[in-house]
Amino acid sequence: MRAQFILLFLLLTSHPAIHGQPSHDSWISLLNGINLDGWSVMCLTEDQGKEYWKVIDEVIECNSLGDSDHNYVWLMSEREFADFHLKLEFQLFRSSGGNSGVQFRSRYDMSEGARYGGWLNGPQADIHGPVPARTGLIYDETDGVRRWIYPSLPDWNISPEQFPSPTLRTQLVYAEDEPEKWNRMEIICRGMQVETRVNGNRVADFDGEGILNDEFHRAKNVGTRGSIALQLHMNDELKIRYRNIKIREFK
């Protein structure tokens, strides 16, 4: 009996999940389904108090329809990650023409000289309902960079002929057409290698060596480690929902 008690004690105290610390191979949820605990809304002073980001029925919803008078407003995880596999689901609406995205390895800068007085630096996997082929491409919001890095382009402009061929297979579902179906996104970061997937289709396979760790990213302390963030683009009237946000860290 004593031997059984000792064995049970060792099992309970050695299992990382018992103490809320996930093992290296386990998934953790970044959304509790009740509120935005674990997340922070990052924006300029004049946009504080505007409740664009809410948890409704266990889902994160961003809704700025009817209100374009705002700068960028991000919902940023308070926890930071370096190498990881992120999975989430997102729901789009045809009635919303706005742009969103999932930033990663990012940090908010409120220092003197920061863009607009407050800026979230770091790379972003784009989500663009009006042009599905953009979804999963990587745009770098880092101040001093601010361009598409997958594909590699000089600025924010992108035309259909510049889309990498895999993205042409990207199809998205919309809530008005199929309210029970959601789109899926994955972001996988190992060192400087970044992969994105949309609805099971690999979109980006990006080697960020010399880019995500260049002088601009080192100056902002991003590109190799940082927060996950969901974006509301400046002046956009956007409606988008996120759920089942899960992450597994690589050690």
C-alpha positions, -999 to 999 in steps of 0.1 A, spaced: 0 0 0 28 24 9 46 16 -24 14 24 -43 9 57 -25 45 67 -33 41 58 -70 8 78 -72 25 108 -55 54 107 -79 31 106 -109 10 135 -97 39 158 -89 59 150 -120 32 154 -146 35 190 -160 -2 193 -168 -12 189 -131 5 222 -123 -8 240 -154 25 239 -172 21 222 -206 46 196 -217 67 204 -247 44 184 -270 10 196 -256 -14 222 -269 -26 251 -248 -56 273 -255 -51 311 -257 -88 318 -253 -108 310 -221 -141 314 -239 -154 339 -212 -134 371 -215 -102 386 -228 -80 375 -199 -45 369 -212 -49 394 -239 -45 432 -241 -60 457 -265 -31 478 -279 -40 511 -295 -36 548 -294 -50 568 -266 -79 582 -287 -91 546 -295 -90 534 -259 -125 525 -246 -138 516 -281 -149 480 -276 -142 466 -310 -128 434 -295 -151 412 -274 -158 376 -264 -192 366 -275 -204 330 -271 -169 317 -265 -157 335 -297 -134 365 -301 -153 390 -323 -139 422 -338 -167 445 -350 -161 480 -363 -189 481 -388 -202 516 -391 -172 531 -375 -141 539 -396 -128 566 -373 -100 547 -357 -63 539 -360 -49 504 -358 -63 484 -329 -46 451 -320 -56 424 -296 -23 411 -283 -14 380 -262 3 389 -230 24 358 -233 53 356 -257 64 328 -279 95 319 -300 92 286 -318 57 272 -320 28 258 -339 -3 280 -338 -37 268 -349 -69 289 -350 -102 292 -368 -116 324 -383 -150 334 -397 -154 360 -424 -184 380 -435 -191 392 -471 -206 423 -456 -172 432 -442 -146 445 -466 -119 451 -441 -85 435 -436 -72 416 -406 -43 393 -399 -24 373 -373 8 389 -361 34 367 -344 68 373 -327 56 409 -323 59 436 -296 40 469 -291 62 500 -291 51 531 -272 86 547 -270 93 582 -282 94 581 -320 72 551 -324 50 552 -355 18 571 -347 29 571 -311 22 534 -307 29 505 -331 30 467 -331 62 456 -348 65 422 -362 55 399 -391 19 391 -399 0 363 -417 -26 382 -437 -63 375 -436 -82 393 -465 -117 382 -472 -122 403 -504 -91 387 -520 -87 351 -506 -54 345 -523 -38 371 -500 -47 351 -469 -16 334 -454 9 356 -472 33 373 -448 34 411 -444 60 426 -421 46 455 -400 80 462 -384 87 499 -386 115 505 -411 104 474 -431 66 475 -437 65 454 -469 55 419 -481 82 395 -472 64 364 -486 64 371 -515 93 395 -513 80 429 -526 92 464 -520 61 478 -501 24 471 -494 14 469 -530 6 434 -544 -12 424 -576 -27 390 -585 2 381 -608 26 384 -578 7 358 -557 28 326 -552 11 298 -572 0 278 -541 -22 307 -529 -43 305 -561 -58 274 -546 -69 293 -514 -106 292 -510 -124 308 -480 -159 303 -466 -182 331 -455 -207 332 -427 -235 344 -450 -231 313 -472 -221 286 -447 -227 299 -411 -216 266 -395 -182 264 -413 -151 282 -403 -117 288 -420 -85 274 -405 -51 290 -402 -18 276 -390 15 293 -384 46 272 -377 78 289 -366 111 270 -361 141 293 -360 140 315 -391 117 291 -410 80 301 -411 52 282 -427 16 292 -430 -14 271 -439 -50 280 -448 -77 254 -447 -50 227 -449 -33 242 -479 3 254 -474 6 290 -485 40 302 -473 72 284 -468 95 312 -459 131 313 -449 135 345 -428 172 343 -423 187 378 -428 152 393 -427 135 384 -394 168 388 -376 181 419 -394 189 452 -378 154 465 -380 139 435 -362 168 435 -337 162 472 -329 125 465 -322 133 431 -305 109 412 -327 111 386 -354 125 358 -333 102 360 -302 72 380 -292 34 380 -288 6 367 -310 -18 395 -321 -50 399 -341 -53 431 -362 -80 456 -369 -66 478 -397 -67 515 -396 -100 530 -408 -115 496 -417 -151 487 -411 -144 451 -402 -163 421 -388 -143 389 -381 -144 362 -355 -117 339 -341 -120 308 -320 -101 276 -310 -68 295 -307 -43 269 -296 -5 268 -295 22 242 -290 57 254 -282 88 238 -296 117 235 -272 
